[in-house]
């Protein structure tokens, strides 16, 4: 009976966490270059079930299968599939059509992002919406003058026809294995990035979040229903335990 409590309670806890993750994905639907978090559950304990002695037709114990005693969250994964390309018409908006990441300098070190909302700050540096400099292919901040900005498909930045720098594009053979999300829409890497075949740069475009709003809302409803079912199981187990204690008390 207590095992039923554990199973239902673990399902409720897992459901709460899944709702938090789904809510985070929903909150970032409009964040350019956002990569959604995927969750999964796994059994944290199982036991083997057998028939009990004396069952008609089963003179000896017979294996019935494995019985799960509860669930826990497996390790989260990040979905690095590419989002849709949305035209903005802004010369400082860029998107990578491919697997590469923009290189960013933060106080904690180099980071990587798919968010190409470049802004020219007071010093003329191209920075993120959070004020972190975009880095060139030689690892230095990119400074531009006022004027007409053009960005080639190779990431070469020109102002009024004169070259000003080239966007640094980082490439990871297996992003899911080496990239970890940090604060904001940035990633840090446990391995040095490559620079080849990162894709092409599209000026005047932003990559949208790869989270699908309809699918997310459907998953949230499914998780809510699962949570409610587990909650009802806890209530049923509680009532059954209460009746059992009452009966045993009268027998004593």
C-alpha positions, 0 to 999 in steps of 0.5 A: 500500500505504501508503495502506491503512495511512493509511485503516485507521489513521484508522478506528481513531483515529476509532473510539477517539474515537467510543467515548469520546463514547459512553462519556460519553453512557452515563455521563450516562444518569441525569443530569437534563436531559443532552443527548447528543453526536452524532458523525459521520465524513467523508473527509479525503482522496479521489483519483480512480480510473481504469483503467490504459492497456492494459486490454482494452476500455479503450484510454483511461483511464476514470474509475472513481470517487472513492477514499477514503484515510481518515476523520476526525471531523466536528464534534460536534453536541449533540442538544437534543431533549427527554427524558422527564418523570419524576415525583419528588414533590419540590417543589423539582424542576422541569422545562421542557416545551418548548425553554427553559433555566434561567438559572444564575449561575456564577463564569464568568458566566451559564450555561444548563441543563435540570437542575431539581434545585433545592436551598435552601442555607444562605442560602435561595437556590435553587441547583443541585446544584453550588451555582450560583444559579438566576436569576429573570426579572430576572437575580437569585438567588432566595431563599425562606423555609422553608415549602410551595413551589409553582411555577406552570406559568409558573415563579412560585415561592410559599412558603406562598402568598406570591410569592418570585420567578419562574424565569428561562427562556432561549430560543434560536431555534437552540440548536445554533448558539449553545450550547456545553457547558461543565464539568458539565451547563451551556451558555454562549451566543454570543448573548443569549437570548430569554424568550418561548415557552420552554415550561411549568414542571412542579413535581415532575418532572425531565427525563431524559437524552435518551440511549437506553441500548439504542441507545447500547450497540448503537452501542458494539458497532458501533464496536468491530467497526469498530475491530477490522476496521480493526485487522485491516486494519492487520495485513494491510497490515503482513504484505503490506508485510513480504513485499514488502520481503523479495521486493524484497530478494532481487531486489536 
